[in-house]
């Protein structure tokens, strides 16, 4: 047979049929040999959105307590600190998606407060927080 696998209806050396090959192991062909770890509580978009909405409402309520830029900035800093503590607890014991939404919106709220302080400082030339 000269090393050729001849199937009825095909010609010998010029056929287009490939020989069966044994995989080299470089690219495994089957399922992985060890188990795949799956996260028990994956982060979902819905969880992130819920955390973002609650953090936005939390920062808004505390921000409305301020009557000027300084009090707004201090209330926002306190509310953000409490929100990040809650996010830390959620990361450890609860839903990490909600914690992610809380952390993202809190960072945004702190940025807005910092920008308000910077604008007031630039306008008046006096540091507004003390």
ZAVO-578217 format. One line per 8 residues: for each residue z, y, x of C-alpha. Coordinates in Angstrom, 1 decimal, padded with zeros to 4 digits. Layout:
<pts>
Z,Y,X | ...
</pts>
This chain:
<pts>
000.0,000.0,000.0 | 000.2,002.3,003.0 | 003.3,004.1,001.8 | 001.7,005.3,-001.5 | 003.1,004.6,-004.9 | 000.1,003.8,-007.0 | 000.5,004.0,-010.8 | -002.2,002.5,-013.0
-004.7,005.2,-013.9 | -004.1,007.3,-010.7 | -005.8,007.2,-007.5 | -004.1,006.6,-004.2 | -003.8,009.2,-001.4 | -005.3,012.2,-003.3 | -003.1,012.0,-006.4 | -001.1,014.9,-007.6
002.0,012.9,-008.3 | 005.0,013.7,-006.0 | 007.2,011.1,-004.5 | 010.8,010.9,-005.8 | 013.1,012.8,-003.4 | 016.7,012.4,-002.7 | 018.5,015.8,-002.8 | 019.7,017.0,000.6
023.1,018.2,-000.7 | 022.3,021.9,000.2 | 021.6,022.6,-003.5 | 023.7,020.2,-005.6 | 021.9,018.8,-008.6 | 024.9,017.7,-010.7 | 028.1,019.1,-012.1 | 030.6,020.5,-009.6
032.8,017.9,-007.9 | 036.0,019.9,-008.6 | 037.2,021.4,-011.9 | 036.2,025.0,-012.7 | 039.2,027.3,-013.4 | 038.9,029.3,-016.6 | 041.1,032.3,-017.5 | 043.3,031.6,-020.5
043.2,035.2,-021.8 | 039.9,036.8,-020.7 | 039.4,040.6,-020.9 | 037.2,041.5,-023.9 | 035.5,044.7,-024.9 | 037.5,044.8,-028.1 | 040.8,044.7,-026.3 | 039.7,047.5,-023.9
038.6,049.6,-026.9 | 041.9,049.0,-028.7 | 043.9,050.0,-025.6 | 041.7,053.1,-025.2 | 042.2,054.3,-028.8 | 046.0,053.8,-028.6 | 046.3,055.6,-025.3 | 044.1,058.5,-026.6
046.3,058.9,-029.6 | 049.5,058.6,-027.5 | 048.3,061.3,-025.0 | 047.1,063.5,-027.9 | 050.5,063.4,-029.7 | 052.4,064.2,-026.5 | 049.8,066.9,-025.5 | 050.3,068.6,-028.8
054.0,069.1,-028.0 | 053.0,071.6,-025.3 | 052.9,075.3,-026.1 | 051.3,076.4,-022.9 | 049.4,074.9,-019.9 | 052.6,074.0,-018.0 | 054.3,072.2,-020.9 | 051.0,070.5,-021.8
050.7,069.2,-018.2 | 054.3,068.0,-018.0 | 054.1,066.3,-021.4 | 050.8,064.6,-020.4 | 052.4,063.5,-017.1 | 055.4,062.0,-018.9 | 053.2,060.3,-021.6 | 050.8,058.9,-018.9
053.7,057.5,-016.9 | 055.1,055.8,-020.0 | 051.6,054.5,-020.9 | 051.1,053.1,-017.4 | 054.5,051.3,-017.6 | 053.3,049.8,-020.8 | 050.0,048.8,-019.2 | 051.9,047.2,-016.4
053.9,045.1,-018.8 | 050.7,044.2,-020.7 | 049.0,043.1,-017.5 | 051.9,040.8,-016.7 | 052.9,039.4,-020.1 | 050.2,040.5,-022.6 | 046.6,041.3,-023.1 | 045.0,042.6,-019.9
042.0,044.1,-021.8 | 044.4,046.4,-023.7 | 046.1,047.3,-020.5 | 042.7,048.2,-018.9 | 041.9,050.5,-021.8 | 045.3,052.2,-021.6 | 044.9,052.7,-017.8 | 041.4,054.1,-018.0
042.2,056.6,-020.8 | 045.5,057.6,-019.2 | 043.7,058.4,-015.9 | 041.2,060.5,-017.9 | 044.0,062.4,-019.6 | 045.7,063.1,-016.3 | 042.4,064.4,-015.0 | 042.0,066.7,-017.9
045.6,068.0,-017.5 | 045.0,068.5,-013.7 | 041.8,070.4,-014.5 | 043.6,072.7,-017.0 | 046.3,073.4,-014.4 | 043.7,074.1,-011.7 | 041.7,076.5,-014.0 | 044.9,078.4,-014.9
046.0,078.6,-011.2 | 042.5,079.9,-010.3 | 042.6,082.5,-013.0 | 046.1,083.8,-012.4 | 046.7,083.1,-008.7 | 050.1,081.7,-009.6 | 051.0,078.0,-009.7 | 051.6,077.3,-013.4
053.9,074.3,-013.2 | 057.1,076.0,-011.9
</pts>
